[in-house]
Amino acid sequence: MLTIDIPGSAPLTLTHLVLDYNGSIAIDGELLPGVVQRLEQLRRSLTIHVLTADTHGTVREKLRATDIAVHVIGLQDQVAAKRRFVEELGTQFVVAAGNGRNDVQMLKAASLGICIIQQEGAASGVVQAADLVTTSILDALDLLLVPDRLRATLRN
């Protein structure tokens, strides 16, 4: 569990990290450098889930050497599937990160939603749905590894 006190707001009590794959932790099906190392550190305090339609069909292979849970969703109604997944975990315990239009409801449902703008860009709805926006998955993960950065961004 990761508890983060945010001045002027209720503390965040997080137990799950839900990540989109392509555009978020991977580009064109390839994991971005430094992601796995940070996820391994975060696994000490959070259960990590990768939730994806697996566009390139490589997610299980790319994450095979880790203990990260991979959940492949169908191509139909991805928006509802991602939102439902977060709801089943308990929205108040989830931090979620993504960049695509199909991530909007997932970020809205999560206690903390992070929009990631990288090479694929980000859908405008994701930017609006997020609690904060980063230009790198490494920066997003570092916010959880170094919570003082998150406090500084979200305080009232």
C-alpha angles and dihedrals in degrees: 000000000000118000117191122184111215114196110240093013139073113275118263113240105191129183102158135052113197116193134187111224114213113052092012113054095000137038119209089351095306121115113241117245114266096020098103093048092053092045090053089055092047092050087076090071107016138047105234124215127183109205114191148144085225095227093185096038093233107100097101092048093047093050098036094107092056133069091234114133112239118203115187113200126198125258092249121086097351092165093061093040093055093046092047091050091056091045091052090053091050114265094229091062099047134096110188132188132192147129109212134092088248089062097060098093092041091056092045092051096048122088087235121023121192124194115206119203112194136133093321092049120219134270111253091237090059091054090052094045095050127093088216140003129222132183094219137039087222090058090047093051091044089058087064094043093048103034094183087075090054092047091052092051099044103036119117 
